[in-house]
Amino acid sequence: MSFKNKLHEIKEQLKGKKVAPAFNALHTFLYTPNETTHSGGHVRVADDLKRTMNTVITALIPVLLFGMFNAGYQHYSAIDAANGTPRTLDILGNFLTFDNFWMGALTILPLVVVSYGVGLAVEFVFAVIKGHEVEEGYLVTGMLVPLIVPVDTPLWMLAVAVIFGVVIGKEVFGGTGMNILNPALTIRAFLFFAYPTWMSGDKVWVHQAVERAGTPDAISGETILGYLAQGRGAEYSYSISDMFFGFIPGSVGETSTFLILLGGLFLVFTKIASWRIMLSAVLGALSMGLIFNGVVDAGWITESSKFYGLMSFAFWQHLIVGGLAFGIVYMATDPVTGSQTNKGKWYYGFFIGFISVLIRVFNPAYPEGVFLAILLMNVFAPTIDHYVVQGNIKKRLKRAKNSVAKTLNVETV
């Protein structure tokens, strides 16, 4: 008997028992289900929820691998700078090296393991208690979480946040497909409000202290947003190319706008994500950036203002630093928590980009705002869709009345 048939036999024996959902999850992860639809209306397609989730994970893997190299590179660069020997970027010479990858992997993979281990454990517990199948929705959430938290987040802290995010952000609403908030961003929000000193969003992670003058001295530096928020924008030395390709400090998944862009194109091509949300969010961010640039150009804000640094930042550069691009591509496009109507997606995405830059500028203590903007618009997405649908109903009723009136006039004549 083959391994597949043996698993199917065990699955049949466990039917009706409490552990059945947990075993079924393992079975469907390894093999496609044996059940087929025999009656009733149905759509024959080549994908399901599991394969949809796997497609998104495929789009995230390049970002994850790059983040490992970059974490190691930023670590060694900070150490060299502290020792008075700043390094110049050489992609083949000192970026794509085994040392960088190994250092990044040693730090990032434990975050991935904890995220999946704790999150799936909660999913299994709820599946057994409630007697439903284990849902595949956490496959993507488990990968997103390590990419949006600071690299040095303590594992116990991440575990607590994952439990909160899965239980409060999803399971209490009924599970995958029923949640109103993005679970990964709910986890991020919990960390931000529960442990704000760890989530400042403006520090460069360095794995170890450095011996300077015989004294161990931990190194910390700031991201581009950190410099701008403190009015020290002239101090960072990163080029536009560095920002776009991702050779800058930041959370694991947010630095490389280039790879995020490729991932976005892949998701649009596979029809997993909405291009309307992505495009409108970009337009919203650019609009808010242009408004702030206009305020600075008009002289309404001087260099003495604490908002000057980020307000004077070129409007289009907001898209290539921080987590804005990552949030737009991988989180704003969540089909469960976003707007469902095509017209609503334009409003939903635009306000995400618009509010993200607004929060980024007016909240110098935490120079990032995309996750707060997306969570806010998650709440308003049903309202947006409601008014879009009501507007369509009114237009159709008006068109129907005009048609009836026109018909009656013709018959009268």
C-alpha positions in Angstrom: 0.0 0.0 0.0 1.3 3.4 -1.0 1.9 6.2 1.6 -0.9 8.2 0.0 -3.4 5.4 0.3 -2.3 4.7 3.9 -2.9 8.3 4.8 -6.3 8.2 3.1 -7.2 5.0 5.1 -6.3 6.7 8.4 -8.3 9.7 7.3 -11.4 7.5 6.8 -10.8 5.9 10.2 -10.7 9.3 12.0 -13.9 10.6 10.5 -16.1 12.1 13.2 -13.3 12.3 15.8 -12.0 15.5 17.3 -8.5 15.0 15.9 -9.8 14.6 12.4 -9.4 18.3 11.3 -5.7 18.3 12.4 -5.0 15.1 10.5 -6.9 16.3 7.4 -4.8 19.4 7.4 -1.7 17.3 7.1 -3.3 15.1 4.4 -4.4 18.1 2.2 -1.0 19.7 2.7 0.7 16.7 1.2 -1.9 15.6 -1.4 -4.9 17.0 -3.2 -8.2 15.9 -1.5 -10.0 12.8 -2.9 -13.4 14.4 -2.6 -15.0 15.7 -5.8 -18.2 17.6 -6.5 -20.9 15.3 -7.9 -24.0 17.5 -7.9 -25.1 21.0 -7.8 -23.7 24.1 -9.4 -20.0 24.4 -9.2 -17.0 26.0 -11.0 -14.2 23.8 -12.2 -10.9 25.6 -11.6 -7.3 24.6 -11.3 -6.6 26.4 -8.0 -8.0 26.5 -4.4 -7.3 28.5 -1.3 -4.1 26.5 -0.5 -2.7 27.1 -4.0 -3.7 30.8 -3.9 -1.8 31.1 -0.6 1.2 29.3 -2.1 1.3 31.7 -5.0 1.6 34.7 -2.6 4.4 32.9 -0.7 6.2 32.3 -3.9 6.1 36.1 -4.5 7.5 36.7 -1.0 10.4 34.2 -1.2 12.8 36.6 -3.2 12.1 39.4 -0.7 12.9 37.0 2.2 16.1 35.8 0.7 17.3 39.3 -0.1 16.4 40.4 3.4 18.7 37.7 4.8 21.6 39.0 2.7 20.8 42.6 3.6 20.5 41.9 7.4 24.0 40.5 7.4 25.3 43.3 5.2 23.9 46.0 7.5 25.3 44.2 10.5 28.9 44.0 9.1 28.7 47.5 7.6 27.7 49.0 11.0 30.6 47.2 12.7 33.1 48.4 10.1 31.8 52.0 10.4 32.1 51.8 14.2 35.7 50.7 13.8 36.5 53.6 11.5 36.6 51.6 8.3 33.3 52.2 6.5 32.7 49.9 3.6 31.6 50.7 0.1 28.9 48.5 -1.4 30.1 45.8 -3.8 27.3 43.5 -4.7 29.4 40.5 -5.5 32.3 41.4 -3.2 30.6 42.2 0.1 26.9 41.9 -0.3 26.1 38.5 -1.9 28.4 36.6 0.4 27.9 33.5 2.5 28.7 35.4 5.7 26.0 37.9 5.1 23.4 35.2 4.3 24.4 33.1 7.2 24.2 35.9 9.7 20.8 37.0 8.3 19.5 33.4 8.2 20.5 32.7 11.8 18.4 35.7 12.9 15.5 35.7 10.5 14.7 31.9 10.3 13.9 31.7 14.0 11.3 34.4 13.5 9.8 32.4 10.6 9.8 29.2 12.7 8.1 30.9 15.7 5.6 32.6 13.5 4.5 29.4 11.8 4.8 27.2 14.8 2.8 29.3 17.1 0.3 30.5 14.5 -0.5 27.0 13.1 -0.7 25.6 16.7 -3.5 28.1 17.5 -5.2 27.2 14.1 -5.1 23.5 15.0 -6.4 24.1 18.5 -9.4 26.1 17.2 -10.0 23.5 14.4 -10.2 20.7 17.0 -12.3 22.7 19.5 -14.8 24.0 16.8 -14.8 20.8 14.7 -13.9 22.5 11.4 -11.1 21.9 8.9 -7.8 23.6 9.4 -7.8 26.7 7.2 -4.9 27.7 5.0 -5.2 31.4 5.5 -2.3 31.5 8.0 0.2 30.2 5.3 0.7 33.7 4.1 0.3 35.5 7.4 3.0 33.2 8.9 5.4 34.4 6.2 4.4 38.1 6.3 4.9 38.5 10.0 8.7 37.9 10.1 9.1 40.3 7.1 7.4 43.3 8.8 8.8 43.2 12.3 12.2 44.5 13.4 14.9 41.8 13.0 15.8 41.8 16.7 12.3 41.2 18.0 12.5 38.8 20.9 11.0 35.4 20.0 8.8 35.3 23.1 7.4 38.7 22.2 6.6 37.5 18.7 4.9 34.4 20.0 2.6 36.4 22.3 1.8 38.8 19.4 1.0 35.9 17.0 -1.4 34.3 19.5 -3.2 37.6 20.0 -3.3 38.3 16.2 -4.7 34.9 15.3 -7.2 34.7 18.1 -8.4 38.3 18.2 -7.7 39.3 14.6 -9.2 36.2 12.9 -10.7 33.3 15.0 -13.1 35.4 17.0 -14.7 36.5 13.7 -15.1 33.0 12.4 -11.7 32.2 10.8 -10.2 32.7 7.4 -12.5 34.7 5.1 -14.5 36.2 8.0 -11.9 38.5 9.6 -12.3 42.3 9.2 -8.6 43.1 10.0 -5.5 41.8 8.3 -4.1 39.2 10.8 -0.4 40.0 10.1 -1.0 43.8 10.6 -3.0 43.0 13.8 0.1 41.2 15.1 2.2 44.2 14.1 -0.2 46.6 15.8 -0.1 44.5 19.0 3.7 44.7 19.0 3.6 48.4 18.3 1.2 49.3 21.1 2.3 46.7 23.7 6.1 47.0 23.2 6.7 50.5 21.6 10.4 50.7 22.6 11.1 47.6 20.5 9.0 48.8 17.6 10.3 52.3 17.0 10.9 51.5 13.4 14.0 53.7 13.0 16.9 51.6 14.3 19.5 49.5 12.5 19.9 46.0 13.9 23.4 44.8 14.8 23.8 41.3 16.0 26.6 41.9 18.5 28.4 44.6 20.4 31.7 45.9 19.1 35.0 46.3 21.0 35.9 49.9 20.9 38.8 51.1 23.2 38.5 47.8 25.0 34.8 48.4 26.0 31.9 46.4 24.6 29.6 49.0 23.0 26.4 48.1 21.3 25.8 49.9 18.0 22.6 51.4 16.8 21.9 53.6 13.9 18.9 54.9 12.1 17.0 54.3 8.9 16.4 57.0 6.4 13.0 57.7 7.9 14.6 58.0 11.3 17.1 60.6 10.1 14.3 62.6 8.3 12.0 62.5 11.3 14.6 64.0 13.5 15.5 66.7 11.0 18.9 65.1 10.1 18.2 64.2 6.5 21.6 65.5 5.4 23.4 62.9 7.4 22.4 59.7 5.6 24.5 58.8 2.5 22.2 56.4 0.7 21.7 57.0 -3.1 18.4 56.6 -4.9 19.8 53.3 -6.3 20.5 52.0 -2.8 16.9 52.9 -1.8 15.3 51.3 -4.8 17.3 48.1 -4.9 17.2 47.8 -1.1 20.8 48.2 0.2 19.5 50.2 3.2 18.5 49.4 6.8 14.9 48.4 7.6 12.6 45.5 8.4 13.4 42.3 6.5 10.9 42.6 3.7 10.5 46.3 3.2 13.9 47.4 1.9 14.0 46.2 -1.8 11.4 48.2 -3.7 12.7 46.5 -6.9 11.8 43.0 -5.7 8.5 44.2 -4.2 7.6 45.6 -7.6 8.4 42.3 -9.3 6.4 40.5 -6.7 3.5 42.8 -7.3 3.6 42.3 -11.1 3.7 38.5 -10.4 0.6 38.7 -8.2 -1.3 40.9 -10.8 -0.3 38.5 -13.6 -1.6 35.5 -11.7 -4.8 37.5 -10.8 -4.2 37.0 -7.1 -3.9 40.7 -6.2 -5.9 43.8 -7.4 -3.9 46.2 -9.6 -6.6 48.8 -8.9 -5.7 48.8 -5.2 -1.9 49.0 -5.9 -2.2 51.8 -8.5 -4.6 53.9 -6.5 -2.5 53.5 -3.3 0.5 54.7 -5.2 -1.5 57.7 -6.5 -2.7 58.4 -3.0 0.9 58.4 -1.6 2.2 60.6 -4.4 -0.7 63.1 -3.9 -0.1 63.5 -0.2 3.7 63.8 -0.8 3.0 66.5 -3.5 0.8 68.4 -1.0 3.6 68.4 1.6 6.2 69.4 -0.9 3.9 72.3 -2.0 3.6 73.4 1.6 7.4 73.5 2.0 7.9 75.3 -1.3 5.3 77.9 -0.3 7.4 78.7 2.8 4.6 77.7 5.2 7.0 75.3 7.0 10.5 76.3 7.9 13.5 74.2 8.6 13.0 74.8 12.3 9.8 72.8 12.3 10.0 69.2 13.5 7.9 68.2 10.4 10.3 69.8 7.9 12.4 66.7 7.2 9.7 64.4 6.0 7.6 67.2 4.5 10.5 68.3 2.3 11.4 64.7 1.3 10.7 64.3 -2.5 7.2 63.1 -2.9 8.0 60.1 -5.0 10.8 58.9 -2.7 8.3 58.0 -0.1 7.6 54.9 -2.2 11.1 53.6 -2.1 11.8 53.9 1.7 10.1 52.3 4.6 7.3 49.8 4.4 5.0 51.7 2.1 5.6 49.6 -1.1 5.6 46.3 0.8 2.3 47.2 2.5 0.7 48.3 -0.8 1.6 45.1 -2.6 1.3 42.4 -0.1 -1.2 43.7 2.5 -3.5 46.3 1.1 -4.4 43.7 -1.6 -5.7 41.2 0.9 -8.9 40.0 -0.8 -10.7 39.3 2.5 -10.1 42.6 4.4 -10.1 45.0 1.3 -12.9 46.4 -0.7 -14.7 44.0 -3.0 -16.2 46.3 -5.6 -14.0 47.6 -8.5 -14.9 51.2 -7.8 -14.5 50.7 -4.1 -10.9 49.4 -4.6 -9.9 52.8 -6.1 -11.2 54.7 -3.0 -9.8 52.1 -0.6 -6.3 52.0 -2.2 -6.1 55.8 -2.6 -6.8 56.5 1.0 -4.3 53.9 2.2 -1.5 55.7 0.3 -2.8 59.1 1.3 -3.1 58.3 5.0 0.2 56.4 5.1 2.3 59.4 4.1 0.1 61.7 6.4 0.9 59.5 9.4 4.5 59.2 8.4 5.0 62.9 8.4 3.0 63.9 11.5 4.2 61.1 13.7 7.9 61.6 14.1 8.1 59.3 17.1 7.3 56.4 14.7 8.2 57.4 11.2 6.1 54.9 9.4 2.3 54.7 8.9 1.3 52.2 6.3 0.2 49.4 8.7 -2.0 51.9 10.6 -3.5 53.2 7.4 -4.3 49.7 6.1 -5.9 48.7 9.4 -8.0 51.9 9.4 -9.1 51.2 5.8 -9.8 47.6 6.6 -12.5 48.9 9.0 -13.9 51.3 6.4 -13.8 48.8 3.4 -17.4 47.5 4.0 -18.7 51.1 4.3 -17.0 52.0 1.0 -18.5 49.0 -0.8 -21.9 49.7 0.7 -22.0 53.2 -0.7 -20.7 52.0 -4.1 -23.4 49.4 -4.3 -26.1 51.9 -3.2 -24.9 54.3 -5.8 -25.2 51.7 -8.5 -28.7 50.8 -7.3 -29.8 54.4 -7.5 -28.3 54.8 -11.0 -30.1 51.7 -12.2 -33.4 52.8 -10.7 -33.1 56.1 -12.3 -32.3 54.5 -15.6 -35.3 52.2 -15.2 -37.6 55.1 -14.4 -36.4 57.0 -17.5 -36.9 54.0 -19.7 -40.4 53.4 -18.4 -41.3 57.1 -18.8 -39.9 57.1 -22.4 -41.9 54.0 -23.2 -45.1 55.5 -21.9 -44.6 58.7 -24.0 -44.1 56.6 -27.1 -47.3 54.6 -26.5 -49.2 57.8 -25.8 -48.1 59.3 -29.1 
